[in-house]
């Protein structure tokens, strides 16, 4: 884990908005969900708050668990895979 202190969604949202992000959502994915390579028209940063996931960008795959942060620039191709308990994360988007 990145050693990040767990904060509330409201605190995470306030911090992200102060950093120039447009909105913050909580997203939950079911057990073993997979998303093949795709892109988003926005940049994002996110914090996993429950469960685990694997995020693949090119040849690099990150295993992310509760408390871990990740970020993607807009239009970066990536794939996602979620663990046996699914995952929930907070995501801040910058359009």
C-alpha positions in Angstrom: 0.0 0.0 0.0 1.1 3.6 -0.6 0.8 4.4 3.1 -2.0 6.8 2.3 -4.2 7.8 5.3 -7.7 6.7 4.8 -10.0 9.7 4.6 -13.7 10.0 3.9 -15.2 10.3 0.5 -16.1 13.9 1.3 -12.5 14.7 2.2 -11.2 13.0 -0.9 -13.7 14.9 -3.0 -12.7 18.2 -1.4 -9.0 17.5 -2.0 -9.5 16.5 -5.6 -11.7 19.5 -6.4 -9.0 21.7 -4.8 -6.5 20.1 -7.1 -8.6 21.0 -10.2 -10.5 17.8 -10.8 -14.1 18.3 -11.9 -16.0 15.6 -10.0 -15.5 12.6 -7.7 -17.5 9.4 -7.9 -17.6 6.1 -6.0 -17.5 3.2 -8.3 -18.1 -0.5 -7.4 -17.4 -3.5 -9.6 -18.6 -7.1 -9.1 -16.4 -10.1 -8.4 -14.1 -11.1 -11.2 -15.3 -8.3 -13.6 -12.9 -7.7 -16.5 -12.7 -4.8 -18.9 -10.6 -5.3 -22.0 -8.3 -2.5 -23.3 -10.2 0.8 -23.5 -9.6 4.5 -23.0 -11.4 7.4 -21.2 -11.8 11.0 -22.6 -10.7 12.3 -19.2 -7.7 12.1 -16.9 -8.3 10.5 -13.5 -6.9 9.6 -10.2 -8.4 7.1 -7.9 -8.1 5.3 -4.5 -9.2 1.7 -3.9 -11.2 1.6 -0.8 -12.4 -2.0 -0.8 -11.4 -5.3 -2.5 -8.6 -5.5 -5.1 -8.0 -5.0 -8.8 -5.3 -5.3 -11.4 -4.7 -2.3 -13.8 -2.8 -3.0 -16.9 -1.2 -0.2 -19.0 0.9 -1.6 -21.9 3.2 -4.3 -20.4 2.8 -3.0 -16.9 0.2 -4.4 -14.5 -0.3 -3.0 -11.0 -2.0 -5.0 -8.3 -4.1 -2.5 -6.3 -5.7 -3.1 -2.9 -7.6 -1.0 -0.4 -5.6 2.2 0.4 -3.7 2.2 -2.9 -3.9 5.1 -5.3 -3.6 5.1 -9.1 -3.9 7.6 -11.9 -4.3 7.7 -15.7 -4.0 10.5 -18.2 -6.8 10.9 -20.7 -7.0 8.5 -23.7 -4.4 6.1 -22.2 -5.3 2.5 -23.2 -5.7 0.3 -20.2 -7.4 -2.9 -19.0 -9.0 -3.7 -15.7 -9.6 -6.9 -13.8 -11.3 -7.2 -10.4 -10.7 -9.7 -7.6 -13.0 -12.4 -6.2 -14.7 -9.9 -3.9 -14.9 -7.2 -6.6 -13.7 -3.7 -5.7 -14.8 -0.2 -4.8 -12.8 2.9 -5.6 -13.2 6.6 -5.5 -12.4 8.3 -8.8 -11.7 11.9 -9.4 -12.1 13.0 -13.1 -10.5 15.9 -14.9 -12.3 16.6 -18.2 
